[in-house]
């Protein structure tokens, strides 16, 4: 099963981890990634710590634990490629259509997948 199909059909909780250029680590709850036609993945972000860290360190990890499964899920190791701010593409990808309300900027951050591992173990 492709990652796109996996995330389209699997419920769970995800955590995006980033670090700044000094190695200070952050972890935040994030929704499932969006999969682009060109094979990249993207996350919608506000201008918070995770987004800030990616400006100086392009590497991130996304940990996803499947709902009600014990310890099944995925670990995705990624590198940032580029980002867009407040674009139509970002709006079209939003899963929750609630009004933002505060006029805060949103970023669509694109990643390439460097490595995929199961939630537990080394994948062997």
C-alpha positions in Angstrom: 0.0 0.0 0.0 1.4 3.4 -0.9 1.8 6.1 1.8 -0.9 8.2 0.1 -3.4 5.3 0.4 -2.2 4.4 3.9 -2.9 8.0 5.2 -6.1 8.2 3.2 -7.5 5.1 5.0 -5.9 5.0 8.4 -6.9 7.1 11.4 -4.5 8.0 14.1 -2.5 10.8 15.7 0.6 12.4 14.3 3.6 14.3 15.8 5.9 16.4 13.7 9.4 16.9 15.3 11.8 19.6 14.2 15.0 21.1 15.6 16.5 24.6 15.1 20.1 25.2 14.0 21.3 24.8 17.6 19.7 21.4 18.0 16.8 22.6 20.2 14.0 20.1 19.5 10.3 20.7 19.2 7.4 18.3 18.8 3.8 19.2 17.9 0.6 17.4 17.0 0.0 17.6 13.2 -2.6 16.1 10.9 -1.9 13.6 8.2 0.4 14.7 5.4 -0.9 15.7 2.0 0.6 13.9 -1.0 1.4 15.8 -4.2 1.4 14.6 -7.8 5.2 15.1 -8.0 5.7 12.6 -5.1 6.4 15.2 -2.4 4.5 15.4 0.9 3.2 18.7 2.4 2.0 19.9 5.8 -0.1 23.0 6.5 1.6 25.1 9.2 1.0 28.3 11.1 4.1 30.5 11.9 4.9 28.7 15.1 8.0 26.9 16.4 7.9 24.0 14.0 7.8 26.4 11.0 10.5 28.6 12.5 12.8 25.6 13.1 12.5 24.6 9.4 13.9 27.9 8.3 17.3 27.0 9.7 17.2 23.2 9.7 15.3 21.5 6.9 15.1 18.1 8.5 12.0 16.8 10.3 10.4 13.5 11.5 6.7 12.7 11.4 5.6 9.9 13.8 2.1 8.5 13.2 0.4 6.1 15.6 -2.6 4.2 14.3 -5.8 4.6 16.2 -6.6 1.6 18.5 -3.6 -0.5 17.3 -1.2 -0.7 20.1 2.1 0.2 18.5 1.4 0.2 14.8 2.2 3.2 12.7 4.9 4.9 10.7 8.0 7.1 11.2 8.7 9.3 8.3 12.1 11.1 8.0 11.9 14.1 5.7 13.8 17.1 4.3 12.1 20.4 3.5 12.1 21.4 -0.2 10.1 24.6 -0.3 7.1 26.4 1.0 4.2 28.6 -0.1 2.3 31.2 1.9 -1.5 31.6 1.8 -1.9 30.0 -1.6 -5.0 28.6 -3.4 -3.4 25.2 -3.3 -3.1 25.4 0.5 -6.8 26.4 0.8 -7.8 23.5 -1.5 -5.9 21.0 0.7 -7.4 22.0 4.0 -9.4 19.2 5.6 -11.1 21.4 8.2 -12.9 24.2 6.5 -13.5 26.3 9.6 -12.9 30.0 9.2 -9.4 31.0 10.5 -10.8 34.1 12.1 -7.5 35.8 13.1 -6.0 36.6 9.7 -2.9 34.6 10.6 -0.6 33.4 7.7 -0.5 29.8 6.8 2.3 27.9 5.1 2.2 24.9 2.8 5.6 23.2 3.5 6.8 20.6 1.0 9.1 17.7 2.0 10.8 14.8 0.3 10.7 11.5 2.0 14.2 10.4 3.1 13.3 7.2 5.0 10.2 5.4 6.2 10.2 3.1 9.2 7.5 1.3 11.2 6.5 3.0 14.4 8.4 0.3 16.4 11.6 -1.4 15.3 14.0 -0.9 12.4 11.9 -2.2 9.6 13.8 -5.5 9.2 
